[in-house]
């Protein structure tokens, strides 16, 4: 009887010990899986981050093609709802509002737009203006939509007197001046093996204060387009240049020429 009771107690203790070991193993396995899951859920993820200001109505394709973003790895806990990770997802979209450098690009910041009109690319203080171009002045085949250019105009200017009227017998003086800096190319002609046609056009977005000057230069002078490098770049000088400035290496035409031509 004593032996039977002792054996029963030993069995119970052994069973309890085995259950305790199994429970501890289960807890350890759960804790390990939990930690692993937490580490996976808090790992870094790739998102698109704006590197420059993206104006309202900018097409998503232009954002992607123009390198207006960078790919960054951030903790999943720091990602914004709807954060985008693939630039191809911007195709067919336009920015709802201005997006500023450092902001994560999200699906909420863009809306779908099927329109191909250049109007969606204009800021409120801009207007679109088209220039008939040739391969020499239009950078045909080189400039593309989304690029930025400077607009340079050349004129043959007749000297004028104090009364504002042309001086009798005076000869025209050639002057060149940059009239617009950093204009966005909205549409560009495409070069072909047969050359460009007479109706090839380059469409630019220019500020409202530059529209009249651009139209005047287009009608009364020769207009050239200078391609700018991507990103921030120094502006071309806006000083009027004459032949004397070119030959002497000066930064602008001399005072008497400017006064005679009214190009001050």
Secondary structure, 3 states (H helix, E strand, C coil): CHHHHHHHHHHHHHHHHHHHHHHHHHHHHHHHHHHHHHHHHCCEEEEEEECCCECCCCEHHHHHHCCCEEEEEEEHHHCCCCECCCHHHHCCEEECCCECCCCECEHHHEEECCCCCHHHHCCCCEEEEEEECCHHHHCCCCCCCCCEEEEEEEEEEECECCCCCECCCCCEEEEEEEEEEEEEEEECCCCCCCCCCCCCEEEEEEECCCHHHHHHHHHHCEEEEEECCCCCCCCCCCCCECHHHHHHCCCCCCHHHHHHHCCC
